[in-house]
């Protein structure tokens, strides 16, 4: 069975682990496992964390007998990287195509506050020459 991947390129469980570590700031394997819905075994979580570390997503420090893991990128930086990948893969790098898709999602009503915020972001981008 193929693993589901998130837009960040990580397997779904890997993304859950990264979300847990970003949420906690830093965490041991046990603390990460406690954050997961329907968690796999401790050793499975430890293996996935080591894999994420080997891929460069995490780093660790030793705290007594345990390792404490921290993300190498902030959540904001990681989300920007994932968004760039999403734009490239699904929208040929076009922000306007992505915005059009967001505004055209069936069954999803965008409230006036969100539309106003989008309008402000667009005006700011024009002012800043983005």
PEZI-V778327 format. One record per pair of residues at least 4 apart in sequence whose ideal C-beta (glycine too) atoms are under 8 Angstrom apart, sorted by the first residue. I is the first residue (numbers start at 1). GAP is how many residues later the second one is. D is the distance in Angstrom with one decimal. If there is no record, write none. Layout:
((I:GAP:D) (I:GAP:D))
This chain:
((3:8:4.3) (3:9:7.0) (4:7:6.8) (4:8:4.4) (5:4:6.2) (5:5:6.6) (5:6:5.9) (5:7:7.1) (6:4:5.3) (6:5:7.6) (6:6:6.1) (6:8:7.9) (6:9:4.1) (6:76:7.4) (7:75:4.8) (7:76:7.7) (7:78:6.3) (7:79:4.7) (7:82:7.9) (8:7:6.1) (8:10:7.6) (8:70:6.7) (8:73:7.1) (8:74:4.0) (8:77:7.1) (9:73:7.7) (9:76:6.5) (10:4:3.9) (10:5:4.6) (10:8:6.6) (10:42:7.8) (10:47:7.6) (11:4:7.1) (12:4:6.6) (13:4:6.5) (13:23:7.8) (13:27:7.3) (13:35:6.3) (14:4:6.5) (14:34:6.0) (14:37:7.5) (14:38:5.9) (14:43:7.9) (15:4:6.2) (16:4:6.4) (16:20:5.7) (16:21:7.5) (17:4:6.5) (17:15:5.7) (17:19:7.3) (17:28:7.1) (17:31:5.8) (17:32:6.3) (17:35:6.4) (18:4:6.2) (18:34:6.9) (18:39:6.3) (18:40:8.0) (18:53:6.5) (18:60:7.2) (19:4:6.2) (20:4:6.2) (20:7:6.6) (20:11:7.9) (20:12:4.9) (20:15:3.7) (20:16:6.5) (21:4:7.8) (21:5:7.0) (21:6:5.4) (21:11:6.3) (21:37:6.8) (21:48:5.9) (21:49:6.9) (21:50:5.4) (22:49:5.7) (22:52:7.9) (22:53:4.4) (22:56:7.5) (23:12:6.9) (24:7:6.2) (24:8:7.6) (24:11:7.0) (25:45:7.2) (26:42:5.1) (26:43:6.4) (26:44:4.2) (27:4:3.9) (27:5:4.9) (27:8:7.6) (27:41:6.7) (27:42:6.1) (28:4:7.1) (28:35:7.7) (28:38:4.9) (28:39:6.8) (28:40:5.5) (28:41:7.4) (29:4:6.2) (29:13:6.4) (29:16:5.4) (29:17:4.7) (29:20:5.9) (29:37:7.7) (29:38:7.3) (29:40:7.7) (30:4:6.5) (30:12:6.8) (30:36:7.9) (31:4:7.0) (32:4:6.9) (32:13:5.9) (32:17:6.7) (32:37:7.3) (33:6:4.9) (33:9:6.0) (33:12:4.7) (34:5:7.6) (36:4:7.7) (36:9:7.2) (39:6:6.7) (40:4:3.7) (40:5:6.0) (40:8:8.0) (41:4:7.2) (42:4:6.3) (43:4:6.3) (44:4:6.5) (45:4:6.3) (46:4:6.4) (47:4:6.4) (48:4:6.4) (49:4:6.4) (49:9:6.4) (49:20:5.8) (50:4:6.4) (51:4:6.4) (52:5:4.4) (52:6:4.8) (53:4:7.1) (53:5:4.4) (53:6:6.7) (53:7:6.4) (53:16:7.0) (56:16:6.1) (57:14:6.5) (57:15:6.1) (57:16:7.4) (58:11:4.8) (58:12:6.8) (58:13:6.1) (58:14:6.4) (59:10:7.2) (59:11:5.9) (59:13:5.5) (60:7:4.4) (60:8:6.4) (60:9:5.0) (60:10:7.4) (61:6:7.3) (61:7:5.5) (61:9:7.5) (62:4:7.5) (62:5:6.0) (62:6:7.7) (63:4:7.4) (63:5:4.8) (71:4:7.5) (71:7:7.0) (73:4:4.2) (73:5:4.6) (73:8:7.2) (74:4:6.8) (75:4:6.1) (76:4:6.5) (77:4:6.6) (78:4:6.4) (79:4:6.1) (80:4:6.4) (81:4:6.6) (82:4:6.3) (83:4:6.3) (84:4:6.4) (85:4:6.0) (86:4:5.8) (86:5:7.5) (86:12:7.5) (87:4:5.1) (87:6:5.4) (87:7:7.0) (87:8:6.5) (87:11:5.8) (88:4:7.4) (88:5:5.3) (90:8:7.6) (90:11:7.9) (91:4:7.6) (91:6:4.2) (91:7:4.7) (91:10:7.1) (92:5:7.0) (94:4:6.7) (95:4:6.3) (96:4:6.2) (97:4:6.5) (98:4:6.5) (99:4:6.3) (99:19:7.5) (100:4:6.0) (101:4:7.1) (102:8:7.9) (103:7:6.7) (110:4:4.9) (110:5:5.8) (111:4:7.3) (112:4:6.1) (113:4:6.4) (114:4:6.4) (115:4:6.4) (116:4:6.5) (117:4:6.4) (118:4:6.4) (119:4:6.4) (120:4:6.2) (121:4:6.3) (122:4:6.6) (123:4:6.4) (124:4:6.1) (125:5:4.1) (126:4:7.7))
